[in-house]
Amino acid sequence: MPKATLHYITNRFGHSGFREECELLADIVKGLGQEAIHHLIEILQTSPASEAAEVLGLLGQLEPNTVARILPVRLSQWPRSVHDRCVRQLSSVPPYMRAQILLAIFDSLDVLIRPLALDEISMTGSPDSIPKLLDIASSDGISGYVRLKAVEALGRLRASAANPALQTILEARQVWRWQYPSELRVAAAQALLRIDPMVAMGKITAAGFDKRDLVLEPVDPETNSSVLRQRRYARLKLSRNLVLTTTNLRENFRLNVPELNLGGGIGAGERHLAPGTLVTLKLTQGVRTIKAQAIVRGARPQAMAFEFVDMDLEDRARLRKILLDLGGLPQASNVSSRTRRRGRIAIMK
């Protein structure tokens, strides 16, 4: 029953979060023969967006060059939510080909999904992506958040070619002030520490940063992990819950958040939103307001996970300060401590 098997495998693949299971499912499709692979290609070429996106993970393992050729054209016809789903599906593809596909589709992606793609590219460890990342990091005409993500990616990849550009971001001045926002300079300092620690130490002190300013940093991928989408930042449990409010929905609601980091968080809310929903979140602390756009990830009756996709860099600097005050030092994460559970429920304190 090849058609029924293929339908089941595609659905199962889309709900798997572990690499070994995805590889096993891809091997089963290989066993169905070339006709099954051609059927998947036909789905990617002709089916509606939501259906076509679901075969990307399988095809990325079986026919990565075909995906890199077809997907940029199809993305132009698809909504943002499907662009997000595509990047998540591609996280199951082996690192080298994942980087190649993401580079091929990057300019076709919705601007709010590009930061997620840059994170995913950097998690592959592929040096082939460095020229593109360096181009983005060096461009003054690009969104500050996208540029920051490119800088973080260069640090994860230990891109020595980025050394001059990172020093420029860190040190450049305009009359009596620094030329670039503090968050971009923090990202440049953190990346430089990974690439050239000896040079970085002297530059960072002169740039006005101390050790505490650089504590919350992107985490490196763990090569032995079975998890498809590893954390981009260390997990932080807050000493007290923060209350975030949605502002872009017909019926807005409050989200009680006990866990938060620079990449997103998890909280308990009054409503259920479908995964992939874009929400604008507002956090009010004293007279300051922090705004961010995020995409809903896991959504359960008692909890909602979300991932930031855009934020003004001044707001991100304020968020960093709040996390340092309420979250303290990041908790260490280890591959061996990750279990194959469906997810966590936020507990309201």
N, C-alpha and C positions, 0 to 999 in steps of 0.2 A: 504494500500500500504506500507507494512513494509520495504521493501528493499529501495524504493525511499525515504521514511521518514528517514531511517537510513543514507543514503547517504547525504541527506540535513543536518541532525543534525550534522554529523561528520564535514562537511565543515563549518557550522555555528559555531560550537564549536571552531574550529581551528582559527577563526578570532575574537573571543570574548576576551575582556580584563577585564571582570568584573565577579566576583565570583557568584553573584546571577543568572546571565544569564546561566553560566555553570552548576550550580546546577539544574536549571529548565530543561535544555536540558538533563541532566543525568536522571532526573525523567521521562521524556518522553520516553527515551530508556527503562527504567524499565517497563513502561506501555506496551511496545511492547512485553515483555515477555522474557523468558530465551533463546529462539531461537535467538533473536537479539543479546543478550550478547555473545552467542556462536559464532555467525557470526563475531563479533568484535575480539574475541580471535583468530579465524581462520585467520583473516586479519593480526593480529600481528605476528602469527606464520609463515605464508607462503607468504605473499604479498611482493612486492618490498619495499625497504627501505623507500622511500618517502611516500608511501601509508600507510605502517605499522605505521610509526611514528605519523600519524594524528589521530590514534585511542587511543593513550596513555592517553590523558587527560580524555576521557570518561571511559576507562577501569580502570584508576587509582582510579576513584570514585566508580566504580561498582565491580571490581574484583582486588583490589590492590595486593593481594598475588600472583595472577596469573601473573601480570605484573612483580613483583619482581623475579619470577622464570624464566620467558621466556626472558625478556629483556637483561640480561647480555650476554646470548648466542648469541642473534641476533646482538647486538652491535658490536661484533667482525667482522661481515660481512659488516658493514655499514661505509660510509665515515664520515669525521669530521662534515660536514654540517648537517648531519642527527643527529649526537650526540648532536649538539647544539639545533636542533629542539626538540629533546626528552626532554632535560632539561627544555626548555620553555613550552612545553606541560604539563609537570608534575607540573608546578607552579599552576595549577588549582586544584590539588589534596588536600584534607584536610591536615592540617599541620602534624599530627602524621604519617599518612601513606606516605606522601610525603617524610619525612625524612627517613623512612624505605626503600622506593624504591631507593632513591638517594644513601643511604649507600650501598645497595645491588649492584648497578651498578657502583659505583665510580671507582673501579679499572679497569673496562672495558671501561671507557670513554677515549677519546683522551686527551692527556696531556694538550692541549690548552683549552679544555672545562672544565677541573677539577676546575679551579678557579671560573667559573660560578656556578658549582654545589655546591661548598663550600659556596658561597654567599647564594644560595637558601636553603641549609641545615640550615644555621644560621637564615634565615628569618622564619623558621618554629617554632623556640622556643623550639624544642624538646631536652630534656636533654639526650636522648638515644644516640645522636650523639657525645657527649663530648669525650668518650674514643678514637674514631677514629680521631677526630680533634686534640686531645692532642698528639696522636701518630705522626700525620703529622707535627704539630708545633714543636715537639721536635727532629725531624729527620734532621740531617745535610746533608743527602744525597739527599734531595728533592729540586726541583726548588725553588729559592728564592721567586718568585711571588706566587707560590702555598702555600708555607709555610706562607707567609705574610697573605694570605687569611684565612688560618686556624687560625692564631692568632686573626685576626679581628672577625672571627666567634665565638671564645671562649669568646671574650669580649661581643658580642651581647647576648650570652647565659648566661652571668654572671656565668661562670664556675669556681667555687671556687677551684676545683681540679687542675686548671691550674696555680694557684698562684705561686708555686715554679718555674715552667718552664718559666713563664713570667718574673719573677725576674732574672732568669739566663740569658735570652736573653738581658734584660735591662742592667745588671751589668757586665757581663763577659768581661774580658780584656785579651789581648795578648801583653805582655811587655808594650809598650808605647801607645797602641791604643785599641779601643774597638774591641771586637771579631766579633761582628755582624754588618751588614750594618745599617746605620742610619734609613732607612725606616722601617726595621724590628724592631728596637728598639723603634721607634715612635709608631708603631702598638702595641707593647707589653706594652708600657706606657699607651696608651689609653685604652687598654683592662683591665689593672690593675686598672685604675681609676674607671672603672665600677664595677669591682669585689670587690675590697678592697680599697676604697678611702683613708682611714687613712694611710695604709702602702704605698700606691702609692705616696702620696704627698712628703714624705721624700725621697723616692727612686728617684723620677723624678728630684729633684733639684740636688742630688748627681750625677745623670747621665748626667748633663750638658744641660738639656732641660729647656726652659722657656715656659710660657703660649702660646705664639704665635706659637711655634713649634707644638703644639697639637691641634690647632684650627680646621683643616680640618680632620674630623673623620668620620667613618662609622655611618650611622643613624640606629636607631632601627626600627623594623617593627611596623606599627600602626595596632593594633588588630581589629579595627572597619572598616578598609579600605575595600572597594569593589574591589579595583584594584588588579589584579593578581600579577603583578610584580612591587612592590614598588621600589622607588629609593634606591640605596645602599649608595649614598652620597648626601648631600644637593646640590641643584642647584646653579650654579654660573654664573652670567652674567658678562662678562669681560668688563673692561673699554675701551679696544680696541680689535679689532678682531685679532686672531692669524691665521697664514697661515700654514696649514699642507700639506705635499706633499706625495702622494703615491709613493712607490718605487718598488713594486713587480708585477705590471701589465704590459701588453704588451703596453698599452698607458696610461702612468701615468698622473695625473692631480693634481691641487691644490684645497684645500678645505679651504674656508674662514669661520672661526669658531668664533661665538660670544658667545657661551655657552659651558663651559667645566668644568669637575670636575675630581676627581681621578678615576672615573669609566668609563668615556667616554664623549661624547658631541654631538653637532649637528652643521652642517655647510652647506654652499652653495657650490656646486661644479660644474664642467663643464661637468660631465658625470653622468649617472644613473647606479648604481650597484644594483644587485638583493640582497634582504635581505638574510643574511647567508654567503655572500662573505667575505673571509678573506683578509684583506688589511694590508700592512706594512706602517705605517705612520712615517714621519720624520718632526720634528720641529726644525728649526735652530734659535737660539737666541744668537747673538754675535758670539763668537768663539765656543760655545757649541751646540751640536746636540743631540736631544732627539729622540729615536726611540721606537716604540711600535707596537705591533700587535693588531688588532681590528677586530671585526665582524660587518658588516653592519646590522643595525636594520631597522628602517623605511627608505624607499627610495622613494622620490617624485621628480618631475621634478626640484624643486627649493631647495630641502633640503635633507640631508642625516644624519641620526643618526647612531652613532657607539658606540660600547662597547669594552673596552680594555680587552684582554684575556692574554696578556703577556707583560712584560716590565722589563728591567734590573732595579734592585733596586736603583742604582745610578741615572739612568735616571728618575725614579719616584721621587727621592728626588729633582732633578732639576725642575720637573714639579710642585711639591708642592710649591717650592719657587716662580715660575712664577704665580701660581694661587693665592698665598697670595698677590703678588704685584699687579696683575690685577683684581682679583676677589673680594678681600676684605673678609668681613665676609659672611658666607653662608646665603642664604635666607631661612627663615622659611617656611616649607611646612605643609599644613594642609589637612586632608582627605576631609573636607567639601568644599575645594576650587577646588578639582579635578572634572572635568566634563567629560561626555561621548562623547568627541570629537574624531575625527579621528587622530588628531596629530597637531603638530605645524610646521609652516614654518619658516625657518631661514631668518631673514631680513639682507641683506648686508648693512653695514653702509658706 
